[in-house]
């Protein structure tokens, strides 16, 4: 199972699409590691510079409809090769969300009100960390000495895919 903890990157915009996650010109790449330097390079967001803001990031918290646009596995691959195994948002594009779980990663949906609370409370703080306690279905957010537990829900099959490390590993163990 992958690791689901570390520094949080807040992307305060809805509808971040797969072309912004990994530009289409890199879709000819067949090795995940070739995608690594290009993660979010086309994302236009005030104050965001992927060369500076992605260092050490392990969890992304964003707004609704994350991963919309073209259906491609390259978008979750670009996150995975950068050790970002968890994205938290109110909603995801269906195919992007499934591709995250197929890769053994987490696409956690929280209600809009909860995401709004998280942005208001944590976005401007430095060094916000998240730790996903998978067995307890809880996200622990921390900034300095303050911690907050936020529950989440996963469908049983999604949890099984994550525990196995992804769809291929799940299928190999069962078929």
N, C-alpha and C positions, 0 to 999 in steps of 0.2 A: 504494500500500500504506500502511496506517495505521502509526502509530508505536507501538512496543511497548517503552517504557522509562519509568522514573520511579519516584516514591515508591510504596512498598507499604503497603497496608492489610491487616492481619491480622484476619480474621473467624473467631474460634475457636469455631465451632459447625457441626455437620452439619445437613443438611436445611434450609438457608436457601431459602425458597420464593419463587416469583415475586410473591406478594402482599406479601412483605417487601421485595423488590427494588423494585417499583413497585406501590403499593396499587391495588386494582381500581377505585376511584372515579375514577382518571385514565385508564381505558381508552377513554374517549370521545375522548380527544385524538388528533388525526390528524397533528399536527406534533411531531416529536421534541423540539424545543426547549422545548415546553410541559411536558415531563416532567422537565426538568433540576432544578428545585428540590425535587423529591419523591423522589429516589433514596434508598432505604433508610430513609425516614422512619418506617416502621412496624416496623423491625427492633429487637427487644428483645434487647439484649446488654449485659451489665454493663460500664459504663464507656464505652459507645459513644454518641456524639451526632453524628448526620449533619451537623449544621450546623457542627461543629468538626472532626470526624475525616475528612471527605471533601476538605478543601481540599488541592489539589495532588496528590491520589492518582491514579495512572495504572495500577496493577496491584493486583488483589485476590488474596490467598492465603487459602483457606478449607478447610473439611473436606468430607467426602463428600456426595454427592447435591445439589450446589449447583444451584439453579434448578428444584427440584421443584415440584409443584403444577400450577396451570393452565398450559396451553400458550398462550403469547402472545408476540408479537414485541416488545411494549412493554418487557419486562424487559431484553433486550439493548439496545434503543434507549435506555433510560434510562442504561445504562452508557456507551454510545457518546457521547451528547450531553454527558456529563460527562468526556469524554476518557479513559475507562477502557476500553481495548481488549483487555485480557488478564485472564482469571481462571484461577488455577491451583488445582487441587483433585484429590483422589484419584478422584472420579467426578462426573458431571453427570447431571441428568435428560436423557434422550435428545433431546427436542424443544428444550429450552433450548440444549443444546450445538450442535445443528444450526443454530438461529437465530443463534448467535454466528458460526459460520462463514459462514452466508448473508449476514451483514452485514460480512464481511471481518475479523472479530475472532478472537481466539484463546481457546479453552477448552482449556487444557493439562492433561492428566491425568498425575499422577505417582503412584507407589506410596504407599500409606499410610505405610510406614516412612520414605520420603523426606519426605513432608509433616510427619510427626512430628519428624524431624530439623530441618527448617526452622523449625518453630514453637519448638522448644526453643532453637535457636541464635540466632534473630533476633527473635522476637516482642517481647521486652522492650527491644530496642535502639532507639535513636532514629534516625530518618531512614534507614531501610533502603530501598535502591534495587534495582530489577530492570532488567535489560537483556536482551531476548530477541534473541539472534543467530539470526535466522530461517534464514539460509543454512547455518548450522552446527548447527542444532537444539540450541542450548544456551541455558540461562537463566543469566545471571551475576547473583548476588546479592551486594550489597556493603553493609557497615556500617562507616563510618570507613575505615580503610586495608585492611581485610580483604575479600577477594573469594573467591567460590566458584562454580565452574561446575557446572551440573546439566544433564545431557542430557535431552532429551525426544524423543518420536516422534510424528510426524503421518502420517496416511494421505496418499498422493500427491494425491488429489482435494481433501482439506481444505487442503493446502498451496497448491494451484492457486486455490482460492476466496479464500484470504487474499491471495495475490500479486495477484489480479485486483481486489481491493477488495470482493469479495462476489459473491453469486450473479448478480445482475442484470448487473454489469459482466462477469463471466465469460461469461454467455450472450450479451451484446451483442457481445463480441469473437469469438465462435465461430459464431453462428447468424444 
